[in-house]
Structure formats: C-alpha cells, structure tokens
Amino acid sequence: MGNSLSSPSPVGPHRPRVRRQREWRSSILRHLSLGCSSSSSSTYSTEPWPEVHHEKPLLRGSTPEVKPTDTLIPAPPTTASLAYYTTTPRSPLHAESDAMYAEFIKEYPEYRLTWIVDSLRRTDFARLERTGETYVDYMGGSLYPESLVKVHADFLNSVVLGNTHSISTSSKLSADCASEARAAVLSFFQAPPDYTVIFTANATAALKIVAESYPFCGGSAYILAADSHNSVNGIREFALNRGARYAYIPATSTGGFDLAVAKNMLLRHRPRNKDLAPCLFALTAQSNISNTKTPLGMAEYASSLGYHVVLDAAALAPTSNFSLSDHPVDAMAISFYKMFGFPTGVGALIVKRSFLVELKRPWFSGGTVDVVQVPGSIVTRAAELHEQFEDGTINYLTLPAITDGLRFLSAYLPFLPLRLSCLLRYLVSSLLQLRHDANGKPVVQILSRRPGRRLRSVGQESDVGFVASLLFLDPSGKMIPNSFVEHAATRRNISLRTGCVCNPGGAAAILGISEQMTHLTPGVTLHDFEDHVGRELGVVRVSLGLASNFDDVHNVIKFASLVANSQTRETMMAEWAQLRTSRSSSLSGNPH
C-alpha cells in the first residue's frame, strides 16, 4: 500500500490545544519582535491566523495592509545623531559615522520614516554589533531575527510533533501546523482560491518540480530570459530531453530585457496547439545580479498567447510586496530563508491547481501515493494534489516557523523599499564619487541598475531591487581581482559576494562578454573561460535587506576608501598575495 493515512483531517479533538499553542506562539512573537515601544507595538494586529480551510485560503487580513497615507508609528525625533537609535551612548569611535549619517539624513530625510526597523536591528539583530560584522549579502540569504528562532524553539519544547503520515495525536498536530503554514503562505501572497502550496527544500527544488513534470514534447517551446538564475536555466535540460526547443530573450547591457524584443520572442514561439504541444515561459521577477525588476505584465502577455508561466520570485519576495490576485501566474517559486532567514531548507511552489493537473511526475515516492501495486505497475496517487508533489516526509518540525516568519515580515515589509532605496542611492553615489589618491581615477564601476524613481513614503515600491553589482578598479582603470576584494573585505568583517552568483547570462551582459559566451565549447572550465577573457569573471555584489542600516553602507564605503588609498591598497595586496602563495604551496605539498 501507499500512504492511505497521509491526509489526516485538520479538524479533530486536538484543535483547541492547537489553537491555544498558536495563540501562545503569536503572543510571544508579538512581544519579542514588535515590542519596540508601547506606541508602535500596538499598531499591528495581534490576532492569530484565522482557522485553516483547505478550500478557502485566507487572503491577507490578520496583519493589516500598510498604505503610504497611513500614520502607523510616531515620528522619530528630529536629531540626526545615530545615538537616538541605540540603547547606550555611542563611543567617540562612531563620530565619523555619526557625522556622515547627519549628511545622509540631510539628503534623504524620508529615511527617518523607517526608524522602527532600526529598533528591530537593535533588538533582533544585536549580534551584528556584538560580532562587528557588516552583512551585505541578503540576496544570498536573509539574516534570521533572534525572536523568531526563540519563539520556534520554545514552541518545539512545549509540544510533541510526529510524522504527518499517520493519525496519531502528534501527527495530527504536525498536519495542522502544515495546513496553517500553507494558509499563511497563500494569505501573504494574496492568492486566489485556485492556488495551493507545495513545500520544497528551496526555490530551486520548486522550479525542478515544474521542470521534471511539465509535458514538454516535440513542438513545445521553453522561453526564458538570459538574465536568469541557473535554476531557471536548468529547466532547458528537461525540455531538450523531450524533444522541445528553447529560446533565450537576450539581455540588455544593464540586464533584464527589452520589452519589444521579449514580446516578439514570445510571439514567434507561441504554442500553435497548446493541448498537443504546450509551451512554458519562465519569468525572473527580479535579477539577483543586474538588480532589474521585470515588468510583471509580461506574465499576462505570455498567458494571453497560450503559454504557461512560472515565476522565479526568490529575489523579489524578501523586499517587495507581491499579490497573486493582481499578477496571477501558473506557478511561483520562493525560498523562505531569503525572506526572513529562518528556517533554511524550506521553500515553496505556489501553484494553481488547474496547472498541477497538467503536470506529470516522472516517478513516485513515499508521501505522493495512496496505493502501489507490488509486484506490478498500478499506482494511485495521493488524493490531495499538493501531496502528489511533496516527496517523502515534509519538514514538519520547521513549518510553524514559516507561519511566524510571514507574520514577522508582514510587519516590516512596507518599510523596506523606502529604507533600502535610500541606502542604495547613497551607497552608489558615494562609491561613484571615490577617486584614487594617485591620479583621481574612479575606484569602482557600477554595473547593475540604479534606482530611477525616488521613493518618498512608506508603502511605495521601488522600480529596481536593492543590489549593487560592481567592479573595483586600480588607478590605471584595470579591474582589481574579485578574489582580492573578497579577501580584503572578509578581513574587515564585511560579508559580501563575488563571482557570477549563479546567473551567467546576467553576468555576461553587464560585464560585456556576451559575445565571448557564444564561443564556449563542451567541457570548458571557468579557468579556461577566464584565461580567454584575460581576467577573473564575475562581480562584487553588495545586497541590502531586512536588517540593513546606515552603518552597513558606511562600512562598505569606508572599505572602498581603503582601496582608493595607495598605501593601504598595496599593503592589503601584499597580504593577499602572500596568502595565495601559501595556499598554493600547501596544495602542491611544497614547503613555504
């Protein structure tokens, strides 16, 4: 047999206890994460998520929508000093930072509207100050709020959760928590009733479900943008193996794509008979390297031509409000650790049930079936559609943290676009003003897209993401190796990212090496490619997120200033060269 007990009813004698646990968990989370002050903590709804109904996913309502015109928090003091954001007076060592902050606030006074996030930084991310770490790799993964981890740990210590493939009390509790998390995800993204949630390991695993299950065939087409993550690029392997063709929408020199070119590409490869030869369009909502946000109207246009549309929203969801009611797609992939840092190892495919019916898994496993004939070939799939695509046992111990994480992020998400747009603008403009002391030449080259429309109020959305992809240049204008930048930044406790960041098409576009990319041959290595181009490939990526503040940006600018100074740069270069020589000798077995 299969898993005939894999769908326990969410309604049963344990329900009152589950409700009490949920309310207790929400109460603790409220006090830990939103207790910045008595006035601000009362702003947000403290009600638990409504009861779970599988057929009627709740729309966002338990956490209030934040509109630009709403007055949600008291205005912060008018002082420009950073000391106002801290619980203790700042030392004289911060004098330079405080002075720079005063200049920053003079240029971006609207930043003060987001002061509640500074309170969050002080309470839930105090470890950054304790460790002296400057974290600017939010595109790689968001930092977890300490209160979220504590609430989850306390919850786990107070209950008994069992494998959902049973009907015991502990299993029913796990199943109920999973249903609650599913409903919370649908609510957060304002999904209409036709959507369901498949829990996966991450956004990559969510995209793979679509890739391996999509009915590609001869006559089918897979269309995607060159500026896409490798998890989107990889879908082409499944298309090719089933006789389908694929086509890339070329990237512009600043990433993304030209709308007219994209529409022409979709029109040219549109499905002639979508029942016999369906076609798939993968849309990257936001590039993780070029900082481009794709117009979501492209999804509607592709759907009108008969395409199925899957949206890679992994880079968009952490800092932008997104509604599936406003922008319906057939499926959307996300990773929760990129949204609120904890837990890792859980993502989701938010998908229309009508689309799931058209997908055919190439295999089955524990958790996806009801009856399996052995020996034989008869298989009856699980009754619930989402269970047919969740392989084995779901990560039931961490799913309650998804519910709490979404509640947490809902409270702060409206403030992030305004806040991060101010920080990114200041970062980019400051870096572009830096000059080498030797000859006055620029220190950095910004390759990613910069904010266009300036945000002025809470609740507005940015036209780009919050990433700066750049190159460091020496006084002659030659690129400084990214490996040196990463080493030097790490020595100064700055966590950033270098390389092509799993987006080779976007990297090639903004680096201006798309032509060289066309000449690659089978078996080529990155080392081969770099030898051909004549330099290290990739960028230095600085990405901002939930806990970013002015000090983070200031520390990055200070680091870049060190590179601009001939003496400090040469000292850092010598240290880096010595380390490389030491590592090379160690690998070769030679003495130092």
N, C-alpha and C positions, 0 to 999 in steps of 0.2 A: 504494500500500500504506500501511499504518499504521505501527505500531511493533512489528514482529514480534520485534525484539531488545530489547524494553523490560523483559524479565523475566529477566535473566541469573541463573543459579544462584548461590546464595551459597556453594556448595562448589566448590572448584577448586584449581589449583596455587598460587594466591596466598594460600591460607588460612594457612599457617604464618607468612607475613610479616604478615598482618593481625593474627594473634594476638599476635605479638611487639610490633607497634605499639600494640595495645590495652593490653597489659600495661605497656609503657613509659609510655604516657599515664596509665594509672591510678596507676602508681608516682609519677610527678611530681605528679599531683594530690594524692595522699596526703600527700606531704611538704610541699606548699605550703599546703594548706587545713586539714589536720588536725594539723599539727605544732606544736600549741600548747605541748605539753610531752611529754616522753617517756612519761609515765604515761597521758596522755589520748589520745595518738595511737595507742596500741596497743589502744585499746578497741574500735575499729571494724574490720570486715572489710576487708582489703586485696586480696581476690581480685577478678579482673576479672569482668565479667558473664559468665555461662555461655554456651556455644555457642548460636547462634541456630537455632531450628527454627520455621519458619513456622506449622506446625500446632499447636505446643505452646508458647504464650507462657509464659515463665518467670514464676512467682509470686515475690513478694519473698522473697529469701533470701540474696543476696550481700551485702546490708547488713543487719545484724541488726535485728530489731524491738526497740524500746525500751519497756519496761514500767515503770510507776510504781514498782514494787518493786525494779527492777534498780539495782545500785550500779555505775554506769558510769564515774564520774570521782571523783577525790579531792575531799573537801570543801574549799572555799576557806578562806583564813584568816578569822578572826573579826573582823578590823579592819573598821571601817565606812568607812574612807577610800577614795576613788576612786583614790588613788595606787597602790593594790595592783593595779589593772587596767592600769597603764601601765608602759612600759619606762624612763621617766625621771621624776624627781620633778616634780610639778605646781607651777606658779608660784603666787605669792600671789593672782593674779587668780582662781584657782579656789577660793579659800577659801569664798566664799559657796556655790558649787556643792557643795563637799565637806560643808559643814555641813548643807545641805538633803538631801544623799544620806544622811547619818547618820540624819536623821529619817525618810527614806523607808525605809531598811533596818529601822529600829526598828518601823515599821508593817507592812512586807512582808518579813520575814526570809527567806521562801521564795524571794525573787528571787535570793539568792546561789547557789541550786542551778543557776542558768543562767550561771554565770561563764564557762563555756567560750565562750559567744557574745561576751563581752567580749574574750576573747583573739582571736576571729575578727575582731571590729571593729578591733582594734589592728593585725592583720596584713593582712587583705584589704580593709579599708575605711579605711586610714590617710589616704587623700586627703580624707576629710571633715574631719579635723583640720587637714591642711595648708591647705585652702582656707577653713576656718572656716565651712563650710556645715552648716546644720541641715536635714536632708532628712526631711520628714514627708509624703511623697506616694507611699507604697508601693502604694496602691490604683491609682495611675496607672501605676506601673512600679517593679519592684524594682531595687535597685542591684546591679550585677554585681560578683562577687568578683574581685579582681585575679588571683588564681591561676588561675581558670577561663579567663580571657582569655589568660593566658600559656601555659597548657597547650595551648589550642587553637591559638594562633599557632605554637608550637613543633611541634605535630603537622602543621599545614599546611606548614611549612617543611621537613618531613622526608619527605613523601610526594607522589605525583602523583595527583590525583583528576580523573576525567573525567566527562562527561555519562553518566548511568545508562542512556541509550537506545542502548547499544552493547555489544559483547562484548570490548572491549579490556581489557588488564590494569588500566589506570587506571579504566575504567568499572566493572569488577567490584569494585574496591576501594571505589568510591563506593556501589555497590549493597549491598555487605556492611555498610558503615557505616550505611546507611539501615535495613537489616534489624536491625542491632544496636540502633539508636535506637528502632525500633518495639518491639522486645522489651523494652527498658528502660522505655518508657512503660507497656506492659502490666504489667510487673513492679511498677513504682512504685505503680500504682493497683490492684494485685491483681486483675487482670481474668481472668475465667474464659476457657476456650479458645475460646468463640464470638466473642470480640471481636477486632477488628483496629484499626489506626491509619491514619488519613488525614492526612497532613501538609498544613497550610494556612498562610496568611500570619499568621493570628491567630485568636482565638476568634470574632470577627465573621465571618470567612470560613468558619469551621467551621459556624456557625449558618446561614449563607447556603446552604451545600450542602444542608442539610435543607430549608430554606425553598423553594428552587427545584426540588427533586427530589421533595418529598412529594406523593403523589397526592390533593391536595385536589380536591373536586368538589361539586356541589350535594348537600346533605345532610351534608357534612363540617362539622366544627367545630374551631376553634383556640381553646384556652383558655390564658390566661396571667394572671399577677398584675400589678396596676397598678404595684407596686414592682419594676420590671424595667428592665434596660438597653435602650437603643434598638435594639441588635442583636436583641433578643428581640421588641421592639415591631414591628420592620420585617417580621417573618415574616407579619404580618397582611396585607400588601400582596399576597403570593402567594396567600393564602387567598381574599381578595376577588376577585382577578382570575380565579379559577377557580370562582367561584360559591359558595364556602364562607362560613360565618358565623364571627365571632369574638366572644369574650366575655371581659371582664376580671373577675378576682376583686378586689374593692375592697380598698384598703389601709386599715389602721387608722391612727390619728393618730400612731403611732410607727413606721409602716412595716410591712412584712410583710403578713400577712392573718390573719383569724380562721379557725381550722381548721374549725369547723362551717359557716361561710359558704362556704369553699373546697370542702368536700366536697359541699355542696348544689349549688353551681355545676357541679361535675363530674358529679354525678348527673343534673342537669337536661339537660345537653348530651351525655350519654354516647352513644356510637355505637349506633344501632339495628341496623345491619348493617355490621360493621367491614370486611367484604370488599368491599362495594359503596361504602360511604361512610366511610372511615377518619377518625378524629379524632386530633388531636395536642394534647398538653399540654406546655407549656414551663415548667419549674420553675427558678426562680432559687435556687441553693443558698445564696447569701449576698448581701445587698444591698450595693451599693457606696456607698450614701448613708445608709440608715437603720440600718446595722450589724446588721440582722436575719439570723439563720440560720433557714432554713426547715426544719421537721421533714422529714427525708428519707423518712419513712413515707408522705408524700403521693404519692411516686412509685409505691410499691407499691399504694396505694389506687387511683390512676388506672389502673394496669395491670390491676387486677382488674376494672375497668369496661370494659376493652377499648381504652383509649387507648394510643397510642404516646407515650413520654415522652422528651423531650430535656432534658438538664440543663445549664444555664449554670453552670459551675464556675469561671469565670475569677477571681472574687473569693475563692472558698473555698480553692482548691488551694494558694496560696502559704503559708498558715499553719495548715492543718488537714489531718490525716490522713484520707484518703477511700479506701474499698475498694469496688470494683465487685462483689466477691463478696458483700459484706454488703448493698449497695444497688444492685442491678442496674437499669440504665436502658437504653433502646434506643440512646441516643447521648449523649455528653458533650463539651462544648466547653471548651478551655483555651487560654491563651496562655503560652508559656514565659518570656517576658520579665517577666511579672508574678510568676513563681515564683522565678526566680534571676537576672533582669536581663540575661542574655546567652544567646543572641542575640535581637535583635529581628527581626521579620519571619518568625517561625515559630510556628505554633500547631498544634493537632491536634483532629480529631474522632475520639474513641474510640468505636467503634460496633460493634454486633452485626452479624455477617454476615447473619443472618436478616432484620434490618431493612434492610440495604443492598440486598438483593434486591428489596425493595418500592419502593425509590426509583428514579426515572427521570429522568436528566439531560435538560434541555431542549436540550442541544447536545452536541457532542463537540469534542475538540481534540487537539493533539499530546500523546501520552502516555496518552490514555484509550482508544485504539482499537488493533486489530490489523490490520484490513483496511477500507479505504474505497474504494468504487466511484466513480470519477470519469471522465467524467460518470456520473451515476446516483444511486441512493438507498440502496444497500446499505451497511450499516455493521456490522462485527463488533467488539464491544467487547473490551478487554483481558481476558485470562484471569483475572488477579488482581483481585479485587473492589476493593481499595483503589486500584489503578491507574486504574480507571474514573472515579474522583472526584478524582484529583490532576492538575490541569490543567497541561499542559506539563511542563517540567523542574522537579523538586523542588529545594529549596535544599540541594543535596548537600554543599556546602562547609561548611555550619554544622551539619549533623545530628550529627556526632561530638560537638559541644559539648552537645547535648541529653543524650546518654548520660552525659557527665561532670557536667553540671549536676544531673541527677537523683541521681547518687551523692553529690554535694556536699550537696544539700538534704536527702537522707535522713539524713545525719549530724546535722543541726541541727534538723530539723523537730520532733522530740519535745520540744525545749526551748522552742519558740516560744510555744505557748499560755500556759504558766505565766508566762513572762517578759513577754509583751506584755499579758497580763491585769493584771499588777501595775502596769505602766507606764500603761495606760489608766485604771485605777481612780484612780491617783494624779493623773494629768492632769485627769480630770473633777472630782474632789473639790477639787483646788486651784483650778481655774478657777471653780467654783461659789462658792468662798469669797471670791473677789476682789470688792472693793467700790470704787466711785468715791470719790475723796477729797472730792469736793464735797458729796455728800449720803448716802453709804453705800449707794447703789443697786447692784444686781448689774451686773457688767461683761459677762457672757456669758449666753446662754441655750443650754443643751444640747438639741438636738432628736433626736439619734439614741439608739438603745437602749444602755443601760449593762449591764455585766456583772451577772448575777444571782448565780449560784453562784460562790463564791470557790474558785479552784484552789489546791491545796496541794503538789502533787508533779509531777515531770516525767512527761510522758506523758498527762496528763489533757487533755481537750478543753474548750474554752470554749463557753458557750451563745450567745455573740454573736461578732461579728468584732472587729477592732481599729481601729475608725474612730470619730472624734468629729466629728459634723456640728453646727455651732453658728452662732450669730449674735452679733456684738458689739453692745452697746447703749450709747447715750450716757446721761448722768446723768438725762435725762428718761424713759428707757426706750424711746426710739425707736431703730430699727435703724441702726447705722452702716454706710454703704455697703460692700459687699464689695470693690469696686474700691479703696477706700482701704485696707482691711485688706491686700489683696494687695500693693499698692504699698509700704506701710509694712513689711510682713514681708520683701519682697524686698530692701529697702534694708538690712535687718539679716541678710541671707543666710539667710533661712528659706524653704525651698521647700515651699509648701502649695498647696492647690487651692481655687478658689472657683467658684460657679455651680451649675447643676443637674446637673453631672457625668454627662451623657448618661442621666439617669434622671428624666424629667419627672414620671412618676407618683409615684415615691417622694418627690421633692422637694415636689410639690404636697401630698402627705399630711402630711409633717412640718412644712411651712410653714403648713398650714391653709388652702390656697387651692384645694382640690379642686373646690369649687363654682364658683369663677371659671373653672376649666379647662373646665367643661362649656359655657361661653358663648363659647368661641373660635369664630371664623368663618374660612372659607377665605382664605388669603392673609395672615393675621395675622402680624406680626413680633414678635420678642422685645421690641423697643422699644415696640410697641403694647401688649403684654401688661403690661409694667412700668408704662406710663403708666396703664393701667386699675387695676392693683393699688395704685399710688402709691409704689412703691419698687423698688429693684433686686431681682431674683429670684435665688434660689439660696442656698447656704450657704457657710460657711468649713469646709473639710474637712481634718482632720488625720488621717493614717493611718499606722500603725506597721507595721514588717515586719522582715525578716531581720536587718538591721544596727542596728536601733533600740537606743538605750541611755538611761540616765537623763539624760545631758547634753542629749539632744534634747528630751526632755519639759521639762526645767528651762528650756531656752531659749525654748520656746513660752510657758511660764508667765511668764517674765521679760518677754517681748514683750507679753503681755496686761496685765501690771502697768504698762507704759508707757502703754497706752491708758487705764488707770484713773486715771493722774495727769493732772490738768487741764492743767498747763503743757506737758508733753511731748506730750500728745494734740493740743493746739492748734498746737503747732509742726509736728507731722507733718501735720496737716490743712492748714496754710498751704502747706507744701511740695507736698502732693498737689494742692491747688487751683491752684497756680502751674503745675505740670506739665500739668494738664489744659487750662489756658488756653493754654499754649504749644503744645500739640499741636493744639488747635482752630484756633489762628491759622495754624499751619503747613499744616493741611489746607485751610483756606479761602484760603490764599495771601496773607493779610494780614500786615503786619509786626508784630512783638511790641509 
